[in-house]
Amino acid sequence: MSAARLEAAARAALDTVYDPELDEPITDLGFVRSLTAEDGRVTVHLRLPTSFCSPNFAYLMASDAKDALSALPGAREVTVLLDDHHDSALINRGLAADAGYRGTFGPEAEQDLEELRGVFRRKAHTAAMERALTALLRARPALAEEQLGDVVLGDLPDTSATRALLRRRAALGLGTAPADPVLVDDDGRPHPPGEIPLRLRFARSVRISIDGNAHFCRGLLRTRHPQSAADQSARPEEFPPGGKPVAAGEPVPAGELFRLSAPAKENVS
């Protein structure tokens, strides 16, 4: 494989690597500082919004990036380096040695990496479910929230929000058949009819928190690395509750950040 083709394949592979908390590709977020591919050797440098981003999140992204790149047929040697993080040296040594999460952090690795991954996959599914259902409510004004329990996947239009929901469900092992209900809990069980409005509000609070954190982290990265702005993909306009629209690629005003990231009062456990 030529160097140009390998680099293109490597960039496409990194598009499949998601920040576990923000639920966006690391390429869209601007977390990929550089990528080179030559003679089958692929080297990637990653950067994060701050030097104190959670080490387990940082390791998860870097490890997923190495796994995605190592799966490429033309990649015979893959190096992933995390730059300017307080645990960069430790994480980079662990990745180079394929030591795994516990082998990298030793006794500090209190939580299993797959357990952590599962937590964020469930949050991502909840947010994706809310996006799809809220879009459906807006498209069908006659549809009441109380009726969402009857909505099945086949009722959703073929949009990016629906496709994202199907990917999140597949990652959790939930059903993706057209007849499967959309509004379900983490185990794929429908909610009792009387709980549907409350559950939708809870899902909305999760989605708002994720979206707000994503805006915040994008802005922090541009502040720390101004050149990263060119690498960030634009996000759709967001309308913070009670606030003005936030243009794609712009930082969220501090006053709106609190409203975006704070859980709604109706939040339930």
ChimeraX attribute file (.defattr): number of C-alpha atoms within 10 A of each C-alpha:
attribute: neighborCount
match mode: 1-to-1
recipient: residues
	/A:1	12
	/A:2	12
	/A:3	16
	/A:4	12
	/A:5	12
	/A:6	23
	/A:7	22
	/A:8	14
	/A:9	18
	/A:10	25
	/A:11	17
	/A:12	14
	/A:13	19
	/A:14	21
	/A:15	16
	/A:16	15
	/A:17	23
	/A:18	19
	/A:19	22
	/A:20	21
	/A:21	16
	/A:22	21
	/A:23	20
	/A:24	18
	/A:25	18
	/A:26	24
	/A:27	22
	/A:28	18
	/A:29	26
	/A:30	23
	/A:31	22
	/A:32	21
	/A:33	18
	/A:34	11
	/A:35	15
	/A:36	16
	/A:37	22
	/A:38	15
	/A:39	13
	/A:40	18
	/A:41	16
	/A:42	23
	/A:43	19
	/A:44	22
	/A:45	16
	/A:46	22
	/A:47	23
	/A:48	24
	/A:49	21
	/A:50	16
	/A:51	15
	/A:52	12
	/A:53	13
	/A:54	12
	/A:55	18
	/A:56	19
	/A:57	16
	/A:58	22
	/A:59	24
	/A:60	22
	/A:61	21
	/A:62	25
	/A:63	22
	/A:64	18
	/A:65	26
	/A:66	24
	/A:67	16
	/A:68	18
	/A:69	28
	/A:70	18
	/A:71	13
	/A:72	15
	/A:73	11
	/A:74	21
	/A:75	20
	/A:76	13
	/A:77	14
	/A:78	20
	/A:79	16
	/A:80	22
	/A:81	23
	/A:82	25
	/A:83	17
	/A:84	15
	/A:85	20
	/A:86	15
	/A:87	19
	/A:88	17
	/A:89	14
	/A:90	15
	/A:91	28
	/A:92	20
	/A:93	13
	/A:94	19
	/A:95	22
	/A:96	14
	/A:97	11
	/A:98	13
	/A:99	13
	/A:100	17
	/A:101	21
	/A:102	15
	/A:103	13
	/A:104	19
	/A:105	18
	/A:106	10
	/A:107	8
	/A:108	9
	/A:109	14
	/A:110	9
	/A:111	11
	/A:112	11
	/A:113	17
	/A:114	10
	/A:115	10
	/A:116	14
	/A:117	15
	/A:118	14
	/A:119	14
	/A:120	16
	/A:121	20
	/A:122	18
	/A:123	21
	/A:124	25
	/A:125	27
	/A:126	26
	/A:127	25
	/A:128	26
	/A:129	25
	/A:130	26
	/A:131	18
	/A:132	22
	/A:133	20
	/A:134	15
	/A:135	15
	/A:136	17
	/A:137	14
	/A:138	10
	/A:139	11
	/A:140	10
	/A:141	8
	/A:142	8
	/A:143	13
	/A:144	10
	/A:145	15
	/A:146	14
	/A:147	11
	/A:148	20
	/A:149	19
	/A:150	13
	/A:151	17
	/A:152	16
	/A:153	20
	/A:154	15
	/A:155	14
	/A:156	17
	/A:157	14
	/A:158	10
	/A:159	11
	/A:160	10
	/A:161	18
	/A:162	20
	/A:163	15
	/A:164	17
	/A:165	24
	/A:166	21
	/A:167	16
	/A:168	23
	/A:169	23
	/A:170	13
	/A:171	13
	/A:172	16
	/A:173	12
	/A:174	18
	/A:175	16
	/A:176	18
	/A:177	11
	/A:178	12
	/A:179	12
	/A:180	18
	/A:181	21
	/A:182	28
	/A:183	25
	/A:184	19
	/A:185	14
	/A:186	17
	/A:187	11
	/A:188	16
	/A:189	12
	/A:190	16
	/A:191	15
	/A:192	10
	/A:193	13
	/A:194	10
	/A:195	11
	/A:196	19
	/A:197	17
	/A:198	15
	/A:199	22
	/A:200	23
	/A:201	18
	/A:202	22
	/A:203	25
	/A:204	23
	/A:205	24
	/A:206	25
	/A:207	25
	/A:208	23
	/A:209	21
	/A:210	21
	/A:211	22
	/A:212	23
	/A:213	19
	/A:214	22
	/A:215	23
	/A:216	20
	/A:217	19
	/A:218	24
	/A:219	20
	/A:220	16
	/A:221	21
	/A:222	20
	/A:223	15
	/A:224	15
	/A:225	16
	/A:226	11
	/A:227	13
	/A:228	19
	/A:229	18
	/A:230	11
	/A:231	15
	/A:232	19
	/A:233	14
	/A:234	14
	/A:235	16
	/A:236	10
	/A:237	12
	/A:238	18
	/A:239	13
	/A:240	21
	/A:241	11
	/A:242	8
	/A:243	13
	/A:244	12
	/A:245	12
	/A:246	18
	/A:247	14
	/A:248	14
	/A:249	19
	/A:250	16
	/A:251	19
	/A:252	25
	/A:253	14
	/A:254	10
	/A:255	10
	/A:256	18
	/A:257	18
	/A:258	15
	/A:259	17
	/A:260	27
	/A:261	20
	/A:262	14
	/A:263	18
	/A:264	17
	/A:265	9
	/A:266	13
	/A:267	15
	/A:268	12
	/A:269	4
